Every structure is written in C-alpha cells, then in structure tokens.
C-alpha cells in the first residue's frame, strides 16, 4: 500500500489523529482513546454509576477508571503513537479483544399489527379501559351511533356525560386464539387497519376539539371490550342542549323575542366562523347539534353532527343505486329528513345522490360544497328560531323540490326552488316590518341556490351586530373572505366518518324501502381476517400451532437451545433433549442427585450442554451423536448445608463459566480444566439469575439488586436498584442487550435501564415473574399468574415506551421461557413444555 493511501490511527471520539498533543490512553478493555476525550467522558458519566467506572467509547463495556487521578494514570499506547508517526496502516474501526456478535435474524414475533408511527400518533388519545362507566342498563341499539348517542359517565371528567360515535371494531374469527390482545393493542390494531382518510378525519376532530373552545370536547377513543369490541369516539354531551331548551320559535310579531333570537344567532355565527377557521364544513346541522356551555355561549356538539350526518347518509344510501327515485321512495326520504329536524343544503344532497349513481343532470349549475354550504344551513337555523313551527312545513316542501318524482334537470328544479325561497321571504315579512329588514334580506340571500352567491358567515354576523345588540365581539377575528370561499379542508357529512357503508353497527331501520345487505362489510378492517404465512401473523389469527412436549415428571426449571436441540431441565433431576426439527424427544441425560436448576449451551469445537443442580453439582454433557449416557465431566461447588446450591449459569466467550448460588456468591470457573478462578461477593441473598453482554456480567439476586461485574478482572462496576427498606422485591430474571437491562421482580414488576439510567418501572403481573425472554423488540414475561404477557419496546433512549400487546393464557405457573428464531418455548410447573410456532 502506498504511503499516501495510509491513514493514521485516530481517537474514536474526536476523530483526531494521535500525536504529541493527542495522546492515546489504554483502557482496561484494551481500547484506546485520547486523554482529553476520556476526561470529558468521565465528567458526563451516569450518576447511577460509581466514579471509578467509565463506558468504553469503542466497545461500550464498563471498565475501571482511575479516580480522582484521571486519564493521566492510564498507560500510554506507545505502539499506537509510533504507528501514527510512521503512518503505518491501521483500520480505525478495528476493535481488538472485542467480540462482535453476528446479527440476529429478524423474526416479527409476535405480530406487529401497527407501526411505530401509528402508536406514537395515537397513544395519547386512547382512553383507559375503565375510563367509562355505564349508568343503568343500556340497550344494544343505544350504541349504534345512527340514533341518539348512548349516555355514559366518564371518569376523566367528573360527572361528565359523554356520547359515542362508532369508528371501528376489533374482531377475531377464531374463538380459540392463543394470543389475547391487550386493550391498547386492540385499539391500535383497529386504527392501523383503517384507511388513511378515516384516520385523518378522526385526528382532525380530536385536534379541533382540543384547540377550539366553541367545539365540545372530543375526549379520545374508547374500546368497549365487554360488548362486541366496538371502538368509539367519545364526545362531550352538554346537558343544556339547544333542542332541550324549549320552543325557540318566539314569533316574528314579538320584537323582544326576536331580539333574543338574534342574540343567539350571533353565537351561531361565531361557532361556524370558528369551525371554518379550522377548515371544517358541516354540510348538515340540526338544533340538536348546538348546546350552551357553563358561560352561556353556544357550542357545537361534534358527536351529534356526525350522528345527524350518518342518518342523512343512511337515508340516501338506503335507496337502490343507479335509477330514478319513485314517488314512494321520495316520500319516505322526505318524511325521514323532516323528522330529523336537520337542515341540508341543496348541493350536499345533490352530491350524495350523485355518489349513489342517481341520474342527476346539473346542466352547468354550481353545486360545489364550500364554506357557503354552511351559510345556507345557518340561515335555516336562524329562520327556524324566528318563525317557530312554520318553518318545518316549508322545509318539507323544499325537500320535495330536491326529490321530484320526475327527476328534472337541476336548472329546471331551480325554478321551483326560487318559488320556495319566495315563500320563506313572505314568512319573514313581519320581521321586516318590525325593523329587522336587513336581517331578513341577508337571510334570504343565504338561501341562494348557487353557493358562490351566498354571503359569508362573517357578513351575517356583521349584519346582526349592526342592530346594536350588546355582545362580546372580541373572540371573532377578521377573516380573509377569499380564503373562506376556497380550500375546504373537510366536509363532515361527506367524509368517511359519516359513511354508513363503513358503519359496523348499522342496525337502524330507516324506512321500508331500505334494503338490508348482510354481505356488505366495512372497510375499517377486522383483525384476524388476513392470510397468514408466518408465526407472527399466525398467532393473531389463530393459525399458529401449539406443540406440547411431555416427558418430565416434575416442574420445568430451565430451557436452552444449541446444536439443533432444545434442552430442558426439571425438578425430576433429568435433562431432556428435543429435536428442533419436529420437537420429538431424542434423549434424556441422567446423573444429577438433586433438582436441576440451570442450563447453558457452550458452542465450542466440542459442543457441550452444562447443567447445575441445587446440591452444587455441575455436569458437562457432550453433544455429539450418539448422545452419551454419562456426563463428559462433573464437578461440585463446596458443599454447605445452609445454602441452596446453584440457581443460575452463564458462559463467556473466553471459556469462563459463571455460577450464581445460594451462598450469595458468583463463581468463575475455567472450562478448560474446570478450576475455580475467583468468587465475586456483593449480593446479600441468593444469586438467582445471570446474563452476559459486551464484556459485562449482570447478576440479579433475591436482595432486589442487579449488580454489574467487569469480565476483564471480575471487579464490581455498579449496583442497580439499591434496596430501600420495606420495598425490596427479589430479582428473578435479568436480560441484557447492548445498552438496555431488563429485570423481572417477584412483585410482578419489571425495571428497564438504558445507558445506566432507570427508564421504566412497570407492573404487568399480579404475582412473581419467574421467566423473561426477549427477541428483537418483543418482550415476553411469565410467572405465577399462569399468563405470558407480550410487550413491545419501541423508541430509543429519549422516547422509549413499553406497549402491552397481549397475553397468552396457560393452565399452569410459568417457570421457564425462551424465544429463538420466532419460536416461543414456555416451561410450566405442570411438567409440560409448550412450543408456539407456525404450522407448515
């Protein structure tokens, strides 16, 4: 290699080449870094670690660090300096004495029905399972969402009545499913299978209710796990609704009453202005969609708007597609819409009929749905307040114009429509005589057939305000008139949320002309109806196989895999060997005189399985065909009747076996000659579990702590979860991987550390967690409550989260667990081993 192609060694932190100013110092693990960087790294070390430790920037393992002397007490890497001066070839990414584990195969087990993005976007909008309490006995039809919303009480808001709008459903085909999704998992599954349009609409409504004080609260999403698994949008329900406040038809002859109606009309205008400022158009409204807040201001009930919209869509979609509407059908639709006491603009009705393939010739007429659509509705609401019961009769006549029996062109319908507007104008004539001519005039303009010719809502507001009605106007901002006529973000009644073909509980019978279609299925997605081709999807759809291995005579204590075999130990003092090809029993190792408590597989030139028992015996079994009857080697810890023998095993890559024992010690044995190297003291009770990662040994104990030990010199590095009097819970299982440590406790809790900082402390089980297994991001926990809980760990260190995906119910206490290449092995106290895998 030419000298100019060579690169000098550099510091892995600052990437500066080593020289007289950038001096490499050697860490105990064998890696080097410059003196100044090591000093800064030590200043930034985790507060949970002692000051005598440092995490190597190259291999990330914890090593001894001279304190308070600092990095100057570490030896210089003279050879590295020489190479730097001579520009000898050196690969800066080479990490001597650091083993790089081969990448694990990626097996999506258990199923990931939702993406990390979906969970991050929706986790804060999922209401707890117990957030809603039913009051009284509610009929099944009360949950339909096409009629009046079911009334419940929500714990999130004290004494708050809420309404429900169905948006999805969680349903599984097979009743004998192995994996029972958690509550949050079910909600996320439904959301992930929704189409993007529907999901965006729900998100928009949640956002506008959070930002806008004139919109009743939309609390979030709640899954009714007790009644068929429907997912609801939970909306605030005001007790003082406008439709419950008596007759608002004050009569145009009573000027005082008219003044009161106009004051409320200002509030209506402000509500629509606030919605339009968010990009929303209602398209259909009724008096029941409005209510008064605690300060007497008018608010819009989004849930009721959706209910009214669904009713309208159901009425229109109920007629058979692609033909003319006959007289009977038209009359049924008109009666139903009149009974709803709702107001629908002409362009919305024409658009809905067009979507249902009705024969409509617009003949160049402008029927675009825009912000002017709500102006027409606003005029109808205000006229209803001013004229009382006279207006519903005229609305009935208006609907007959839209649904004419001969289905004339729109241009011809406009003639009849104009005659209807003249009738409304005549109804308002007493109001004009009373001094409200300007209001009467603008209301009639709002009923223009062409939406582009109608005045803006802000114009209506200004007209009413011009009557010197005392009212707070500070909340209404000036609007750009042109922008309000364009760029409609979302029309509620025309959106997916009001699409009754997507409604999962369309049980309402609108009229005799509606046709029931049992084959019509929603597009909201039913979990478990997709074809499966791997163990992940198989678990969720019931197509995964559960193989039961029988052979032991007592409780299963440990599991390990290696050499194409599954090894299992038991209280019956034996080790069974099972084939990983077909899970058949192959062999039984016998020889232990006490309960076998731990297993570990050593993949060397001569692979062996090492077992340890409660009497302190350690047996090494050679894994060669044919499998031998006698152990290759056996040796014993020093026997002491006061202690319970060996509880845990771990093996390092440099040929060292570690045992965790009842005598509170961790012992290191050389596998080469089976001699004891050293004993590590520190725990105050039984060492129950061991794990190895990145040159660090992790030990968990019944004293409630997790201790870290340096494999280089077997010195202590750190102690996690120091015992606090009265709160100690035994550590029964530990998992370590890269910068993450997970400890399972006797009280059903788990604790997760990342980069030596405690990130999560959560309780998932009602009893002790005896077994812990992890593969990729999936965490499996099992124990006293006879249930395997499946968690998904998402995000990095800043935003790490633990999602409860679901659970697998077993019929016995779970005592051992292992997940390898998408296959989950579960050892139970009833002598059985359950293997969850995808059938071929």
N, C-alpha and C positions, 0 to 999 in steps of 0.2 A: 504494500500500500504506500502511496506517495505521501510525503510529509505534509503537503498542503491539504490532503484529504483527511488527515488525522484531526481528532478533536480532543482537547484537554479535558480531564475529569472536572466536574463542576458540582457545586452544592445542590442537593435535591430540593432545597427550599428557595434560595435566592437565585439559583442557576448561575452563580458567579464561578468562574474558573479558579481553582485553587492556586494561591501564590503566597508570598510572604505576608500579605495583608489579609488574605482569606485562608485561614489555617484550618485544615480538616482535623476534627477530633473524632476519636473512635468510641462508639457506644458499646455497651456490653453485648449487644446482639451481633456486633461485627460490622454494622453500617457506619458510615461517616457523614458528618455534616459540618458546616463551617462554625467556628467558635461563636460568632455574633448571633447567628440564627438559633443556635442551641440556647443561648442566654435568653433570647426573646421568647422562644417556645416554652421555656420553663416559667417565665412570668405569666404566660397565658394558659397554664395547665389547669385542669378541672379542680375546683375547690374540694371535691369529694375524694381526691387522691392525695396521699402524703407528698410533702415537698421533696422527698427523696426519690421520686419516680418521674419518668418522662416517657412520652409515647414517641417511638422512633418515627421520623417523617418518611422513612423508606418502607418499612415493613409493618408499621403501626402497632407493634407489640410494646407493652410496658416494660421498661428497663430501669435499672438503678441509675440514679443521677446524684453526683456529689453535691450535697447542700450542707453548709452555705458556701462552700468553696467556689462552686460554679463550674463552667465547662473547662476552665484552665486546669482543673485537676484531672481531666480526662487525657489519655495519651494522644500525642500527635500521630497522624498517619504519615510517617516519614516516606514510606514507599509511594503513597499517593502524591505527595509533594514532588518526589523525584520524577514520577511519570508526567506530572503537569509541566515540569520544567523541560523535560525532554520531548514533550508532545508524543508520548507513546500511545498506541491505540488503546482505547478504553471505552467500553459501552456504558454510558451513564445510567442506563436502565437495568444493568445487571445487579442483582441483589444476592450477594454471597450469603450462604447459610440461611437463606430464606426460601422456604418451600412455597411454590405457587400451586395451589390446588387446581386440579383440572376442572373446567367449568361443568357444572351440573346440567343435566338435561332438563329442559323446560317442560314440565307437565302441568297443565292447567287443572289442578285438582285441589279442592272441589270446584264446581262450576262458578265462573265469573259471569253472572248474568247482567252486570252493569259495568261501565267503565269508571275509572277513577274520576274522570271529568264529571260524569253524572252524579256520583256520590258527593263530590266537593260542591257542586252547584245546588244540591237539594237537601243535604243532610240537616241544615238549619231550619228547613221548612217542614220537617216530619214531626208531627205531634206525638208525644208518648202514647203508648198503648192504653194507659189508664187515664189519659187526659180528659176523656169524655165519659160522662155518667148519664145513663138513660133515666128519665123521670117517668115513672108509670110504665104501662105495657103499650108498646108501640106496634102497630100493625106492620106487616111486611110491606104493604103498599106505601107506608109512610116514607120509605127510603127511596122511592122511585126517582124522585128529582124532577118528574114531569108534572107533579101536582104540588101541593103545599109542602114546603120543606119540613122534615121531621125536626121537632124541637127537643134539644138536649141541653144539658148544662156542661160547661167546660171548666175544668179546674184551673186552666191557665188564667182565666178572668173570673173573678169572684162573682157568683150569681149572674153569669152572663149566658143569655140564651143564644144558641147558635143554630144555624141551618146548614143543610148538607146538599151538595151537588155531586153526583156520581161522575167520576172521571176515569175509572178503570176498575179492573178486577184481577185478583190473584186466584188462579185456579189450576189445579193439577188433575191430570186424568186418572192416575193410578192411586188408589187409596192405600196401597201398601208401600209407600215410598220409604226409602231408607233415610233420606235427609229431610228433616223438617226445618224449613227456612225460619229464621228469626223474624221478628216483627219488622225491623228495619230492612232486613233482606227481602222480605215480601214487597215492601213499598218500593224499594229500589228496582226490583225485578219488573214490577208493573211500569214504572217510569221509563226504564231502559227499553221496553218493548213498545212504548208509544211512538207514534210518528213525530217528527220534529216540530211540525206545525202545532199540534195539540200541546206538546210540552212547552213550546214557546208562549202559547196563549196563557197557559196556567202561570208561567213565570211572570208574564207581563201583569196579570191581575194581582199577583202577590206583591209585585213591586209597587203598583199604583196605590194599592190599599195602604202600604207602608209609608208612602210619601205624601199622600193627599188626604187632608183632614175632612174633605167633603165626601169621601168614599168610606162606607162602613168597612170595618176591619175584615180581612180575609186571614184567618189565623194560620192556616197551613193545611197539610194533608194528614188524614187520619184513616187508618185501615180498620174496618170492622171485622176482626178475626172471629167473632162469635157468630156472625150472620153472613155466611157465604163469601166472605173475603172481598167485599167491595171497598174500593178506595174513594174517599170523599174529599172534596174541597170544603173545608169548614169555614163558614161565613158568619159574621156577626148579625144577630137579629135584634133590632130595636123593638122594644115593647110598644112604643108610641108611634106606630106606623101611620102614614097619612090615610091609608084606606080604613084605619080603625078609629079615625078621629071624628066621625060623624059625617053629615052631609055638607060638602063644600060648595054645593050649588046655592049660593046666597041669594041669587036672583038679581037680575040686572036692574030692577026697579029700586032696590035698596042701595043707595050710594055708599052708606057706611060699610055695608057688607062687601060691596065691590072694592072699596079701598083695602079692606083686609085681604081679599083675594089677590089684589095686585101686589101687596107687600110680600105675600108668599110667592107670587110669581117672580119677584126679583131673586128670591132664593133659588127657584128652579133654574133661572138663567145662570146663576153663579155655579151651580152644580154642573151644568152642561159645559160651561166655559172651562171649568177645572178638568173635566174629562177630555175635552178636545185638546187642551194644552198638553195632555199626556199621549195624544194620538189615537184616542178611542172614539168610536161612533157606536151608539147603542143599536139603532135600527128598529127597535121595538121597545116600548115602555108602557107601563100601566101605573095607576095610582099606587098599587101595592109595592112598587119599586122605590118609593120615597118614604122617608121617615124623618123624625126630629131627633137631634142629639140632645145631650143634657143641657145645652145652652140655648135650645130652641131653634137651631139652624137646620135647614133641610139637608139631608144626606141621601145618597143613592145606595141602595142595597144591591151589590153586585150579584149576590146569590139569587135574589129574586129576579133580576134582569135575565140571568141565564135560564131560570125556570120558565119565565114567560117566553123567552126565545125558543126553548125546546118544545113548549106547547105549540107555538106557531109552526115550527119546522115539522112537528109530528102531524099537524093538521094538513099541511100542504103535501108532505111526502106520503101521506096515507092514501092519496088518490092514485090510481094506476097511472103509470107513466105513458107518455107518448101519444096522447089522444086529447080530444076536446072534453071539457068538463060538462057533464049533462046537468039538467036543472036540479035534480035531487041532490047530486053531489055538491053543486054550488050552494044550495040552500043549507046543507049540513055544515059546510065550511063557514058560511056567514054566521050561522047561529053560534057555532063554537067560538069564533073570534069575538063575537059580541058578548058572549058570556064571560070572556076573559077580562073584559073592561080594559083592554090594551089597545094601543094605538100603533099602527104600522103604516109607514109611508108607502105611496104607490110604487116607487122604484124598488123598494125591498121586496114587496110582494111579486112584482114582475120578475125580479132576479131569481127569486125562489122558484117560481113557476117555470122559468127558463131552464133552471138547473134540473128540474124534473121532466124536461123534454116536452113541455106543453107547447102547443102551436101558438106562438106569440109573434106577431109582426110589429116591431117597434116603429117601422116606417120613418127612420131618421130621428125619432124623438129622443131627447136626452133623458136617459133613465139611470144615470151614473149615481152610485151610492157614494155620498161625500158628507162633509160636516153639515151641509144643508139638509140632509136627511133628518137629523135630529131637530132641526128648526121646525119642520113640519109637525113632528111629534110634540115639540114644546108648545106649538100653537094649539094643538088638540087638547093637551093637558090644561092649558090656561083657559080655553073656551069651556072645557068641562067644569072648571072651578067657578066660572062666571055664570054659566047657564043652567047648571044642575042636570036634572034628568032629561032635559030636552035634547041634549047632545047625543046620548046613546042611540036615540031613534034616528038621528041624521047619520051617525056612523054606520048604522045598519044599511041605510040607503047608499052610503059611499062604497061599502063592500059589494053591494050588488052591481055597482058600476064596474068594479075590478073584475068580478066573476060573472060577466054577462053570459047568458046561455048560448049566444051565437059566436062568442069569442071574436068580436070585430077587431080591426087594427087599433093600435094604441091611439093613432091620430083621430080615429072616429070616437074612441072612448073619451077623449079629451073634451069633446063637445058636451057629453053627458056630465062629465066631471065638473066642467065650468058651471053648469046649471046647479050642481050640488053646492059649489062654493057660494053661489048667489044666495042659496037658501040659508047657508050659515051666516052670510052677511046680514040677511034680514033678521036672523035670530039675535044678532048683536046690535041691532039698530037702537034699542032702548039705551044701551050703554053709550052710544054716540051722543044721544040727546042729553045724557047726564053729564057731559063734559069730558068724556073719555074717547073722543073721536080719533085721536092719534093712535091710541092703543088698538081700537077696533080696526083701523086702517092697516096697521102693521101686522096684525094677526091674520087678516085676510091675505096679505101679501105672502105670509109664511105658508099659506096653503097652495101656492102656485105649483102647477104640475111639474114644471121644469125646476129641478133643484138649484140650478145655477142662477135662477131669477129670484130666489128667496133671499131675504135679508139675513145677515149674520146674527148669531145669538147675542153678540155684544151690542148690535143695533137694537134688538128688542129690549135689552137691559137698559140702554140709554133712554129709550122712549119712555119706559115705565118710570125711570128715575127722573125724567123731565117733569113728572107730575108733582114734584116736590114731596115725594114720600120720604120720610126720615128713615134712613137705613145706612148701615155701615158699608162704605164702598171701598175701604182700604184693601180688602182682600182681592179685589178684581184688578188684574194687571192689564195693561194695554196689549192688544193682540195684533199681530200682522194679518190684516184682512186677507191678503193674497195667500199666505201660507195656510190659513184656516180653510181655504177652499180646495186645497190640494193635499197630497201626501197623507192620505188617511192610513194610519198605521194598522188599525184592526177594527173591523165591524163585528160586534159581539154576536149578533143574531145570525150572521153569515159565516161565523167561524166554526172550527171543529168542536168547540165545547158545546155548541147548540146543535150539532149534527146528530140527529136521533138514530141514524144508521150505525153510529158508534156507541149508542147508549146500551149499556149492559143489562139494564133492568127496565126495558120498555114494556111495562105491564099495563099502562093506561089504555083504556078503550075510549077512543075519541068519538067515533060515530060508527054506525052500521056499515058505512061504505069502506072503512079501513080494512085492509087485507092483512091477516097475520101470516108471517113468513118465518117458520121455525128454522129454516136453513140459513137465515141471514145472521152472520156472525160479525161482531165488532172488529175494528181494526186496532183495538187497544192492546192486543197481544195477551194470550193466555199462556202462562209459564207452563212448560212441560209438553207442549204440542209440537215441538220441533224434532226433526230426526236427529238421533244421536249416533256418534261414531267414535266416541272415546269415553273413558271412565268419568271424566268431568261432567259432561252433559248427561251421561248415564245416571249419575247419582240423582240429579234433579228430576229426571223424567221417570225414574223407577226402573230403568233398563239396566242398571248396574247389578252385578251378581255379588252375593254374599256367600262366600265359601266358609264353612265351619270345619275347623280342624280338631279332631278328637284323638286323644292319645295319652294325655296326662291324667294323673289320678288326684291332683290337688291344684291349688291356686297357681296361676301363671305368675312368674316373678320378673322375667326379663325376655327381651327379643333382640336378635341381631341378624344381619344378613351378610353373606360373603361366600365366594366360591360357587355361586349358583344355588345356594341353600339358604333356608330360613332355620335359625336355631332358636329354640325356646327352652326356658328353664322353669322349674316348678318346685313347690314345696315337697313334691314326691321324690326329691333328690336325684332327678334324672334330667338329661338334656336330650330333647327330641330334635331330629334333623328332618326337614321337609324340603321337597323339591320345589323350586320356584317355577318350574315349567307347568306342572299340573297340580301342585300343592298336595302331593301324596306323601305319606310318611315313608322315610327312607331308612332311618337308623335311630337307635337310642344309645346314648352314652351313659354308662352306669359306673359308679365307683365312689361317689360322694357319700359321706356318712351323715351329713347334715343338709338342711334345706339349701338348695342352690339359689343364691340371691342376685347374682350379676353375671353378665356375659359380655364378651368383646371378641371381635374377629380381627386377626392380625394377618394382613395380606403381604407376606414375605415370600422369599424363594420357596420355603416350605410353609404354606399357609396353615395356621392353627386357629382353633377356637379356644379361648380361655374362659374358664368358669370359676367362680368363687362361691363359697358357702358360708353359712352362719357360724361354722366352727373354726373359721380362719383358714380353711383349705383352699389351695389354688391349683387347678388342674389345667393342663395344656393338652388339647386333643388335636392330633394331626388330621388335616382334611385332605386325604388322598384316597382314591378308590383302589381297593375296597376300604371302607371306613373301619378303623380298628376298634376292638372291644376295650382295650386298655389305654389309659392316657399316655401320651408321649413323655410327660413329666408332671410330677406333682410335688408341691412343697407347701409349707404351712407358716402362717404368722405365729408369733409367740403366743401361746395359749394363755388365756386369763379368763377364769370363770365369771368374772364380774362384767365382762363385755359381750356383745352380741355378734362378734365376728365381722365379716366383710359385707358391706352394703352396696358398694359401687366400684366399678372398674373403668379405666381409661388407658389408652395406649398412645404414645407419641411416635413420631416418625423416626426418631433416632433410636428406637428399640428400647424404650423405657415403659414399664408397666406401673400404673398408679392404682393404689387400692385405698378406698375410703372405708373406715372401720368404726366399730362401736366404741373403740378406745379413744375416740376423738382425734386420731392421728391420720395423716395421709402418708402412705409409704411408697417410696420409689424403688422399683426392682429392675435390675438389668435382665432383659430377656435372654441375653447371650449365655449367661451362666446362672440366672435365677438368684442372684445375690442381692441383698438389701443395700441400696445406695445410701438412703437417708430417710428420716422421718420428719414431716413438717407439722409443727404444733401451732395452734392458734384457736381452733374451734373449742367450744365449751360443752359440746354434746356430740352425738353420733354424726359422722360424716355420711350423709345419705345419698349424695349424687355428685358426679364429676363430669366435666366437659373440657375439651381442649380446642383452642383456636388461636392462630397467629402467635405461637410461642408462649401462650399464657394458659395456665391451668386454673379452671374455675371450680370451686368446691362449695356445695351447699350443705347446710347442717340443720339439725333439729334446734340449734340455738337461734335460728331465724336469720342467720347472716350468710352472705355469699363472699367468699374470700378469693383473692387473685394471687397467683404464685408465678414467679418467673421460672420458666423451664431451663433457663441458662444455668442458674446457680441454686434454684429451688428456694429462693428467698421470697418473703411476702411482699406483695406490691400494694394491695389496697383491701379495704373491707367495705362491702356494700350492705345497706340495710342494717346498721348497727341496732342492737336490741334496745328497745325502750321499755322500761318496767311496765308490766301489765298489758303490753301489746305484742309480745313475741309470738310468732307463728312459725312453725317448723318449715324449712325449705325442703321439699320432697323431690323436686326435679329442676334441672337447670339446662338451658340451651344457650349456646354462644355461637355467633356468626359475625365475622367482620367486626363492626363497631357496636353490635347490639347484644345485650344479655337479657334473657327472659328467665325469671324464677317463678315457680309454682309453689304455693303455700298450702299448709294444712287447713287454713280457714276459708279456702275456696278463692283466694285472690291470686292475681299474677302481678308481678312488677317488671317493668321494662326499662332498661337503661340504654341510652345511646350516647356514645362518646363519654362514658363515665358519669353521665348525668341522668338522674331518675326522670323519665318522661311520662310514664303511665303507672298507675296503681288502680287496678280494676277487679271487681268481684264478679265472676261468671258462674260459680258453682255454689251449691248450698252445703257442700261438705268438702272434705280434703281432696286436693288434686294430686293423684298418685302418679299420673303419666302425662308426659308432654312430648309432642312431636311437631316438627316443622319442616316444610319443603317449600322452597321459593317464598312466597308471601303468605302462605296458608299455615295457620297455627291450629293445632289440634290439642284439646285438653280433655282429660278423662279422669274419673275418680269415683268417690263414694256415692254420688247420686245416680250412678249407672247410665250416664249420658256422655257422649262425645260432643263437646262444643267446638264448632268450627269458626275461627276468626280469620279475618283478612287484615293484614298490616299494610297500610298504604302510606305514601308520602315519605319524604326524607326526614332529617332531624328537625328542621324548623316546624313542619306541619304534619308530623307523624300522627296517624289515627288508627284505632283498632275497631273494625267493624264486625259485629256479631252476625255472621252469615246464616247459621242454622245449627241444627243438632241432630245427632243420630242416637236414638234410644236403644240401649242394650238391656238385657234381662239380668245383668249381674254387675257387681262392682268392677270397675275397670282398673287393672293393676299394672299394665304394661302397654306401650303403644309405639309404633314405628311406621313412618311413611317413606317409601322408597320408590322412585320412578312411577309415581301415580298410583301406587297400590298402598292401601292403608291396612296395617295389621293391628288388631286390637286383642290384647290378652286379658282374660277375665278371671274373676275369683271362682267361677263355677267350672274350672278345668278346661274351658274351651278357648280357642283362638279363632277370631272372626277376621276373614280376609275380604275386603271390599275392593272389587276390581271390575273392569268392563268385560262382559262376556264376548266371546268371539263368534 
